[in-house]
Amino acid sequence: MSLKKIEEEALRLPDEERALLAEHLITTLDTGEDLNAEKAWIAEAEKRYETYKEGKLKSKPAEEVFEEAFKKLK
């Protein structure tokens, strides 16, 4: 079966089934954890936390952050 035919068939599926199929296909592309990326994010989080503790970083209440984010999405 050609890729075009598979796509045509998949597009006929109900939304929920299409979403599940897409999720399944995407997870099959995951070749495993990227340990370097995880280490880099941990290092970044620790650096940001230290900067915050030293008073070099301004913070905002979560409610304010979410309010600003939702306004940008509109």
Buried (B, 14 or more C-beta within 10 A) or exposed (E): EEEEEEEEEEEEEEEEEEEEEEEEEEEEEEEEEEEEEEEEEEEEEEEEEEEEEEEEEEEEEEEEEEEEEEEEEE
